[in-house]
Amino acid sequence: MHINLHTRRWMLQGWRPNYWKLLRSVETGSVFRPEFGPYTAVVPGSVHTTLKNEGIIPDWNKGRQSLSCEWIEHRQWEFFTDFKENELPTGKEMTLYAEGLDYSGCVLVDGNLVTSFAGALLRHSIRLGKILSDGRSHRLSLIFDLPPEEQGQVGVTSHSRYFKPRYSFSWDWCVRLVPVGISDKLTLVVGPQNVEVLNARTETTRQLQRGRVIVQLHNPGNKTSVRLRLQAPRTNALIVDKKVVLGKGAKTILINVRQPEIWWPNGSGDARCYRLEISSGGDTLFSGPVGFKHVRWLPCAKAPSDARPLLCEVNGKPLFLQGVNWTPQTMDYPAATDADCRKLVLLYKSMGCNLVRVWGGGYLEREIFYRECDAAGLMVWQEFPLSSSGVESEAPRGRKMIRLLEKIVTDYVRRRSSHPCMVAWCGGNELQKAPASLDDIPAPLNEGHPAIAAMARIVKREQPEIRFFPTSPSGPLFYAHRCAMGTGRHHHVHGPWDRVASEAEWQDYWKHDDSLLRAETGVAGASSEKLLRRYAEGESIWPPSFTNPWWRHSSAWWLQWELFENELRNLSPSVQIKTYIKLSQERQAKFLALAAISCKRRFPTCAGFIVWMGHDAFPCPSNTSLIDFDRQPKPAYYALQKVFLASSSDFYRR
């Protein structure tokens, strides 16, 4: 029996650190009370979600009000729910199953410590025994510690210790807002431990004539009956209904499908998804889409002999990878909505994308994201939780950290391996060897690094049919330098990000480009005047320069004042901001379209073009996103849409 705890009434209260442990003062005998609350809590949701709803903190998206929310990190927060007498089945073992607890803390029942937990990116299975099943009333509490001080954009990657998503600690496209709370499903499992679905994935022959579903189970008991049902795409007709009696331990079950309906990426065919359901003892253990596709990674045409295969062939058809880098939907990740996720996925489908790269500085996205990508035909390149740091970007080497990383990576793959949209796993974003000197150009990491090697082993074990990249980018050089073009060292690269003086310089750069895969290229573009005025909250929207605290607050990397200063100088104040936005957006659209056409024209010598970045998690006045915080596409979205919906031969003929 599974009880969805999201439907219950949860409360939130905040404590000064460790006060909840004492409850009564030794000195005075008085009873300690929480400093904040109790408030009706939003679950799933962060402390920020509830406090904003209660009017305790301002809307961090407006003005510079995010600065007024940073004190939340310096309290301990308790989410609790009360069970009435005889509300729960009596005499039963119970387990609390949590898919997202961010970051660490402890579980209490009636004020008594049960256990502790840690890890924002791991699932947690917490055995409660029979403490809730005696027929009495009980209070179940989750108390969250002060979040760990993970690194923001600038730091030292090898010092990463917690793997709490780093974008929360500020990046060039967002402010600091560190969530604390229940970020995903929370379930109370009643009864003894049931069969566990470790993994569910598919394989398809190259000729697409046969497919099979591979299900890996673990049975803690003995002689347990499990039922597997597979429904066809479109009709939902039941094509497999299989019952298996499991002995104790691990078991692999195969479901063979002849002439399977094939899952195709967006723009190449229909994304046909089957539905797999696994149940035991009246409980649904797994229910979700699976699909059949065959993927090969081939050498690009004219590629250097030492280059990794980067040309993606799906179901026998070589594809130009075209898409965006996916970053979290919002700063308050636990409160991200399914509706917003669906809207973004559909926008990228309409844009002509066939791939999204889920960046390594965020979370493993929720199940809804992968299901929407399954349905939309958007292939997913999923990164593990490591990212560059500016100062030093090498992955951790310590055995303790690698063991924790192995645990997270295993959980990532097992949670998402069933989805037909999955096409690649990646060690992380922009991981590089530590430079030997200030003059040294660092190279991307490869499988020779112990952390990368560990991740590669797990992917090979858990989902061998899916490609593993050690990092993005990978190859001899991190960045495609104009001075190095023609030397054969630009394989899978990142950049540029708009750091050019003129359109002529930009055109010259792309005219000589010899890279095999562009996994990040970005150009800044201002948000609309409507958005600026909505979120400025009393701050001045002019001038868009370092002298303006609001622009500096979230867009310091992407100010373009010097580019347009001459054209704006003699205009009236009422016209200046409109002209600035127009010039900025036109430049973003023109520059990105030129770059994308240059790459697509070279297919299959160039394997793909992935834009940095897709959408905003914060209402930045300016950055490299194609879709603003209000989910309105910028002109660059439509410029790239024309490129993505055209074939590479169209540009070649021109």
N, C-alpha and C positions, 0 to 999 in steps of 0.2 A: 504494500500500500504506500503510495506517494502522496504527500500533502504539500501543495504549493503554498509556501509561506508568504509569497508576495501579496496574496489576497487578504492577509491578516492586517490588523491595525498595529502599526509599529510606532513607537515613540522615540524621540531623540533628546538626550540631555548631555551637557558638556561639563567636564570637571577640570579643575586645575590639576596638573600632573600628580597622580598617585593619591589624591584625596579620597577617591572611591575605595581604596584599599583599607582605609582606617575607619571610615564611617562615624567613629566617635573620637573626639579629641581626648588625648591622654591628659593634657594640661587642665582642661576646663570641664570635661565630661559632656560637652555639648555635641549634638549630632551634626555631622557635616551634611550639607546639601549641595546639589550640583550648582555650578555657577550660572548655567544656562539651561532653560527648559523646565519641565518637559514640553516638547512640541510634537505635533503629529508629523511623523517622518514620511518621506517619500522613499519607497523601496521597490525596485532598485533605485538608488540615488546616492549622492554624496551628502556630506554634512552641509556643503555649500548650497545644494539644491533646497534643502529644508530651511536653512537660515534665510535664504533669499525670499522664499515663500512667506516666511514669518515677518519679513521686514527688518530682520536683525542686521543684515548686511545689504549693501546696495547692489545694483546690477553691475557686475564686474565688466560687462561688455561696453559700458558707457564711460566716456571721458577717460579719466585715469583712476576710476574707482576700484580697479583690481588691487591697487595698493592698499585699500582699506579692508581687504579680505585676508591678507597674509597672516594675521594673528591667529587664524583658525588652526594653523599648523602647530601652534604652541599650547593646545589643549588636548585632553583625551576625551573621546566621544563615545557615548553609550547608546546603541540601538537596542530597544527591548520590546518584547511582546508578552502579554499575559494570557495564559491558558486557564480556562475555568475548570471547576470540578467536573470530572468525567467527560471532558471534552475530547480527550485522546483515548484510544484503545488501551485497556489495562493489561498489565502483565507482559507487555511486548518490549523487545529490544528496539532501540531507536538510533538512527544515525542522521546527523545533520550533514547534508550535502550542499556545498557552496561552489558555484562556478566562478565567483569573483568576489574576493574580500581584499580591499585595498587600504593599508598594506599589511599591517600586523596587529596582533592584539591577543585577546583571550575570550573564552566562552565561559559564561557563568550560568548556573541554574540556582535561582533563589539566593543569589549573592555568593554562592560557593563556586570556587574555581573548578572547572572541568578539564580544560586543556588550553593550550595556546596555539596560535597559527601565525604564519608569515608567508608572504609572497603574493603580489598582486596579479601575477600571470599564471598561477597554478590553481587547479581545482583542489578543494579541500574536502575530505571525508572525515567527519568528527563523530566518533562513537560516544553516544550518550548513555548507553546501557538502558536500564529500566527506571532511571531517575524521574522521567516524566510520565511514567505509565502506572502510577499508584492510585489514580483516581482523584488525586487532590489538585488544587490550583497551584500553578507554578509560573515563575517569570524566567524567560529565556533572554539572556543578555549577550550582546557582542560588544566588547569594549575595545576600541581602536587606540593604539598607541600614537604618540607623535610620529608623523611620517618620517622616514629616513631622509637624510640630506643627500639625495642623488644629484648628479651633475646636470646642468642645463646644457646649452649649446657649446659653451667653451669650458673645457676641462681636460681630464686625462682618462681616456677610455679604459686603459689597463687598470685603473683604480676602481672601476665599477664593482659594486659589492651587492647591490640590492635588486637590480633589474626592475626597478619601478620606472614606468615610462617617462622618458627624459624630457619630452616636449612640455610636460607640466611645469618644469622648472625654468621655462622661457626658451624661446627660439627666435630666429629672425622674423618669424611670421606670427608670433603670439607672445603674450605676457606670461608672467608666473601665476599659476593657479593650481595648487597641489590638492587633488581630490583625496578625500578620506571617506570610506563607506562601503556599502554593499553595491557592487558594480554589475552583478549578473544574477542568474537564477539562484534561488535559495529553496531547498526542498527538505522536508522531514520524511525520511524513509522508515516506515514502521515494519517491524518484523526482522527476521534474521537476514544477514547479508545475502543478496541474490547474485545470480550470474552477472558478471561484468563483461560488457562489450569493450574489448581492448582496442579493436581496430576494425574498420570495414572499408574496403577499397575495391577497385575493379581493375581488370586487365582486359585488353582487346588485341586480337591478332592483327598483324599488319594489313591483312587482306580484308579486315572488318567483317569476317564471316562468323566469328565466334567471340563471345565475351564471357567473362566469369566474375562473379562477386566473391571476394575472399573475406571471410568473417573470422576474426580471432576472438575467442571467448576465454574467460577464466571462471571456473566453477569452484567456489569454496566448499561446497557440499558434495553430495554423491547422488547419482541417479536422479538428476534434475532434468525435467522436460523443457525443451526450448522450441519455439515455433518461429519459422522464418517465412515471411510472405513477400513476394515481389510483384508489384503492379506495373503494367505497361504504361508508356507515355500516352497522353491524349485521352485514351479510352478508360484508363484505370482498371483495365481487365486484369484479373488475377492470373498470372502465368506460372507462378511457383508458390506452392503451399507445402512447406517441408517441416516435419517434426523430427527432432533429434533428442535422444536421451544422453545426457552428458555424465561422464564419470568425473571424479575429482581432478582438478588441475586445469591445464591449458588444453584448448581444443581449437582446431582450424576446420571450418566448414566451407565447402565450395558450392556455389550455385552456378551452373553452366547455362548459358543463353545462346541459342543458335540464331543467326541472322539478326543480331540486335539492332534496334533503332539507334542511330549514331548521334552523339552530341557534337555539334559544330560551333565554333566561335562565331561571334557576331560578324555579319557580313559575308559569311561563307556557307551558311545553311541554318537549319533549325537546331536549337539547343534542346534536344530531346532528353528528358529526365525520367527515369524510372523511380518508383518509390519502394524503399525497403523498410520493412517493419520486423523487429525482433522482439518477442515477448516470452515471458515465463511466469507461471504462477499468477496470472491475471495482471501483471505489471508490464508495461511497455518499456523495454530496455533501450530501444533505439527506434527512431522513426524519422526518415529523411530521404532526400533525393540521392540517387546514384546515377552514373551515366557511363557510356562506353565511347571511348575515343582512343586513338593511337597517335602518340607524339614521338617524333624523332628530332634530335638537334644535330644539324649538319654543318659542315664548314661553309662559311660564306664564299661566294665566288671570288677567286683571286686572293684569298686570305693567306697571310703568312703561315708557314708550316707549323709554327709554335702557337698559333692562336687556338683557343678553345672553340668547339662547335657552337655557333651562335644563331644559326638560321633555324627557325622553328618550323617544322613540318607537322601539320595536324591532319590526320586521316589521308595521308598521301599528298597533301597540298601544301607547298611552301607558302608561308604567310609573312607579310611585312608586319612586324609588331608595332602597333600604333596605339598610344594610350596616354595615361596620366599616372602620376604618383599620388597615391591615396594616403592622406594624413587623417588623424582623428576628426570626427565631425564637429566637435565642440570642445572647449576647455573643460567643461563639466562632463567628462566622458560617461560616468555612470548614469547620467540623465539623458544621453543621446536617444533620440526617438527612432522607432522603426520607420515611421512615415518619412522622416528626413533621409534616412538611409535609402529607402526605395526611390525617392525623388532624385537623389544624386546618381544612383546606378542607372536610372532611366535617362538622365541627362547625358551620361557618358555613352550609353548605348546609342542615343540619337546623334551624338557627335561623331559616331563612326568608330569609336574605340573598340579594339578587340582584346585589350589587356589593361589591367591596373596593377601597379606595383605597390604593395602595402609596406610602407616605409618602416624601418627598424627602430625608430625613436618613439613609436606609439604602442598601442595595445595589440594583442591578438583580437581582431574584430569579432563582434558577436556573431552568433550563428546566422542571424538574419542577413548579414552582409553577404555571406557565402551562398546562401540560398537565392538571394536576389541576383547574384552574379551567375549562378547556375542557370537561372531562368532567362537571363539577358544574353547569355553567351559571352560573358566577359571572363577571359582567362585571368587567373590570379597568380601573381608572383609574390609570394609571402616571405617577408624577412623575419628572422629571429631577432630578439630584443637587444641588439647592440648597434651603436651609432658612433660616428666620428665625434671628435671633441675639440678640434681647433688646435689645442696645444699639443696633444698626442693622441693618436687614434688607433692604437694597437689593442687587440682583444686581451682580456685578462689571461694570465698564464698559471696562476696558483691552482693547485689541485682541488682545493675546496670550492673555488669559484667555478671551475670547469665542471665539477660534479653537480653543482646547482644549475648550471647552464644545461647540462645533459638532461636533468630532470624536467626543466622547462621545455626544451626542444622536443623531448619524447611526448610530453603532454600536448604541445602544439600540434604535432603531426597526427597523433591519435584522435584529437578532437576534430580535425578538418580533413582527414584523408579520404573520407567518403565522397567529397564534393567533386563533381566532374569539372568544375571550373579550375581546380588546382592544376597548375602547369609547372611551377618551379618553387623550390625552397631556397633561401639565401641566408648566409651566415650573418649578414648585417649590412648596415649602410656605411660606406666609405671607410672601411677598416684598412689601415695601412701599417707598414713597418715603421717603427720609431726612427726618425731621421738621425743619422750619425753626426750631422753637423747642420748649421744654419743654411749651408749651401746645398745640402743633400735633397734631392727630389725623392720623396718616399714612394715606394711601390705598393700596390694593393697586396693584402695578405693572400696566401693560398693554403692548400692542405698541409703544408709543412708546419703551420702553426698548430700547437696542440689543441686549442679551442676549436679551430676550424675543422681539424681532423676528427674531433669528437662529434661535432655536428654532422659531418659527412657520413660517419659510421651509422649514426642513428637514422638518418634519412634512408640510407641503403637498406637498413634492417626493417624499418617500419613501412616505407613506401618506395620500393626500389624502382618503380616505373616513372617516378617523378625526378626531374633534373635538380641537381644541387649546384648552386653557385657559391663559391667561398665568400664573396662579398660583392657588392655593387659599388663601384666598377671593379673589373678584374682584368689582369693583363700586365704588360710591362709598365704602362703609365696610367696614372689616375685621371689625368686631364689631357685633352687633345690640344697641344700647343701648336700655334701657327708655325713656329720655327722648326717643329719636328715633323710636320706633314710631309709625306713621301718617304719616310724612313721605315714604315711597316710596324711601328710600335703602338699605334692607336687601335686597340682591339675593342674592348667593352669599356667605355669611358663615360665620365660625367662632365657637365659644363658645356658651354660657358653659361654664366648667369648675368648677361647684360653688361659686362664691364668693357664696353667699347666706346670710343669717342665719337664715332660717326656711322651713318648707314653704309658709307663706302667701305669702312673697315669691316663691318659685319658681312657685307657681300663678299669681300675678298677672303675672309675666313672660311666661309662655307663653299666658295668656289674651289678651294684647295683641300677641303675635308677628305680624309681617307679613313675615318673611323669605321669599325665594323658594326657597332651598336651604340646608340646614344640612349642611355638609361636615365639621364637627367639633363635637360636644357631648359632654362627659364629666362624670361624677360619681365621686368616689372611693369605693372599697369595700375593706375589709380582706380579706386572704387568710385561708384557714382556719387554725384552731389547729394542725391536723396539719402543715400546711406550715410555719408559724412555728416549731414545735418542731424540725422536721427540719433547717431551714437556719440556725437561730440559732447553732449550733456553740459552745455555752458562753456566749453572750451572753444577757442577760436580755431576755425578751420583754415585760416590764412595767416601767415604764409606756410607753404608746405616745405619747411626747411628745419635745420637743427635749432634755430632760434625759437621754434614752436614746440613747447613741451608735449603737446598731445601727439603730434606727428612723430616726435622722437620716442614717445612711449612704446609704440609697437611697430613703427615703420622706419626706424633709423637706418636700416640697411638699404632701403629702397627709395630714398629721396632723389628726385630728378630735377631739383630746382636749377642747378647749373646748366642742364641740358636745354631748358626752355626760357631761361632768364631774359635773354634778349627779346624774345617774342612776347613776353608778358610785361615788360617794363613800362610801356607807355599806355597800357590798357587801364580802363577804369576798374576800381575794386570789384564791382558787381560782375564784371566780365572776366576778370582774371582767373577765378577758380574754375569756371566753366571751360575756359580755354586750356588751362593746365590739364584738366581731366581729359579733354578731347585729344590733346597732343600726346599725352601719356598712353591712353588706350589705343590710339591709332598706331603708335610706335610699337607697342606690345604685339598688336595683331600683325603688322607688317613683318616685324622681325621674326616672330615665331613661324609664320606661314613660309617665309623664305627658307628658314632652317629645315622645316619639315619637308618641303618640296625637294630641297637639295638631297636629303637622305632618301626619300622615297624614290626619287629618280634613279638612285644608284642601286636599288634592289635588283638582284640578290647579293650584290657586293656589300651593301649595308643592310643589316637585318632588322633594324627598327629605330623608332624615334618615340621616346616617352617624355612627356612634358613635366617639368617641375614648376608648379604643382597644380592639382586639380581644383580644390575648393578651400575656402577659409574656415578655420575653427574659431576665429576671432575677427571682429569687424575692423580689420586693418585699413587705414586710409589708402595705403598702397603696398602691394607686394606682388609676387609672381603668380598668384592664383588666376585661374580662368573663370571661376564661379565665385561670386562674392558671398559674404556672410548671410545675406538675405536670399541666397540661392538664385540670384539673377546672373546669367552669363554675361561676361564682358565681350566686347567685339572680338577679342582674340579667340574666344570659343568658336564663334561662327567662321572666322578665318581658317581655323584648323579643321573645322567640320568639312569645309569644301575640299581640303587636302585629303582628309581621311576617307571621305566617301568616293573620291576618285581613285582610279587604279594607277599603279606606278607607271604603266605604259603610256597613260595620258600625258604625264609630265615628260617622259622620255621623248615622245613624238614632238613636243614643243621645243 
